[in-house]
Amino acid sequence: MLRFAPAHRARGRQVCAALGQGLGWWLLGRAVTMISLGTLTTFALWLLGMPLALVLGILAGLLLFVPYLGSLAAAVPALLVALMESPAKALWVALVYTGLHLFEGYCITPFVQRRAVALPPGLLLAVQILSASLFGLGGVIFSTPLTVVAIILVQMLYVQDVLGEKVKVLGTHEP
């Protein structure tokens, strides 16, 4: 349990509430995107007649939890399974994964994240690379939620409290 000095308790509660709200919206947005991509991948692989289409679709959805890098990791098992059948099938699977991830990156994610938590893609990719180099796989997995936390803390504790400027805090949704 966090404890704040009596003079800062109200602000501490506001910051903690904003962090919870921001992370909650980010997680909901990721879940919607993951389910969408997993479903589309399963359907596309099923249309191609791929063995293990459901398993590969679920894997694609789950690995999308890590933006950008998870998409690449999800394609590897599908390509290996497709190569066992034929190089032509592997080419089709590569095209399907490329098309679906482009569709996810340009259509699904921007639409969902606009309503949830919009993170700058360049910042997110830079933080993932830095986290991977410093902390390995665990750093990559936790880099996005930690980026959400860092942005909210900077917005509230620096921009609002120190600079005195108004800013829409990441993940806040006014009714």
N, C-alpha and C positions, 0 to 999 in steps of 0.2 A: 504494500500500500504506500502510495506516495504521500509525503507530508510536506506541506509548504508553510513558510512563516506566516503568522496571522495576517500580516499586511498584504500578502500575495496569494492568499487562498482563493479568492474569487477569480483572479486571473489564471491561476493554476488550474482551476476547474474548467474554465473556458478553453484553455489550451488542450487539456486532456480530452475534453468533449470534442473539440475540433479534430484532434488526432484520431479518435475513435470513429468519428463520422467520415473522415477522409479515407481511412483504411477500409472501412465498411463499404463505401461506395466503390473504391478501387477493386475490392475483392468481388463484389457483385458484378462489376463490369468484366473482370477477368473470367468469372464463371460463365456469363452469357456468351462471351467470345469463345471460350473453350468448348462449351457444349455445341455451339453453332459449327465450329470447325470440325469437331469430332464427328458430328452427324453428317456433314457434307463429305468428309473424307471417307467415312464408312460407305456411304451411298455411291460415291464415285468409284471406289475400289471394288465394290460389289458389281457395278456395271461393267468393269473391266474383267470380271471373273477371277479376281485375285483370291487366293486362299487366305484365310485369317483376316478378312476385310474388317470384321467387327473389332477384333483385337487391335489391328493397326489403326483403325479410326479412333478407338478409345485412347491409344497411346499418343496419337497426334493431338487429341484434345488435352490430355493431361500434360504433355510436354509444352504446350502453349502457355502454361503458367509462367514460364520464363520467356518473356517477349523476345522475338527475333532469333535468339540462339536455340530456343526450344523447337522452333520450326525446322531448323536444319537437323537437329538431333532426331526428330520424328521421321524424317525422310529416309534415314539410313536403314532401319530395319525393313521398311517397305521395299526399298530398292534391292536389298539382299534377297528377300523372299521372291521378288519378281525376277531377279537374275537366275534363280533356280529353275524358273520356267523357260525363259528365253530373254536374250538381249532386247528384242523388240518390246516385250512386255515391260522390261525395266525402263525403256525409253518412254513408254506411255505413262508409267507410274511417275517418272520424273516430271513429265509434262503436267500430270494431274496435280502433283504436290506444288509445283511452281505456280500453276494457275490458281489453285485454292489459296495458297498463302499470299499471292498478290491480291486476290479478292478479299481475303481477310484483312490484309494490311491497309488496303485503300478504301474498302467499303464497310466491312463489319466493325473493325476496331474504331475507326474515327466516329462512326455513328453511335456506337455504344459508349465510348469514352467521353464524347461530348456531353452526354448526360451523366456520366459517372465522375471520373477524374481525368482531366486532359493533361498528359505529361508530354513535354517536348521530346520527340524521338531522338534527337541528337544527344541531348543530355542523358537520356535513359541508356543509350548505347555506350556512351562514354563511361558512365558509372558502372555498367556491366563489365566492360573491359577492365577497368581499374579494379573492381571487386574480384574479378577472376584472377588477375595477376597477384593481388594481395592475399586473397583468402580461398582461392580455388573454387570448386563447384558450389560450396555453401555460400560463398560470396555472390555468385551469380544468382542463385535461387532467392536470396534475401535482398538483392540490390534494389529491386523495384519498390517493395514496401518501405525500405529504408530511405529511398529517394522521396517517396511521398511524405514520410515523417519529416525529413530534413527540409523540404520545401515549406511545409506547414509551419514548422518552427521558425524558419527565417521570416516567413510572411507575418507571423503573429508577434514574435519576440523582437525582431529587428525592424521590419518595415512599419508595423503598426506602433509598437511601443517606443522604439528609439527614434525613428524618423518622424513619427506622428502622422503618417500618410494612411489614407484609406486604401485597402486592397481587398479584392474578393479572394478569400482564403480557399485554397485548393480543396475540392470535395464538399464545399458547402452548397446546399440547395435551398434557396428561399422559396417558400410556398407561394 
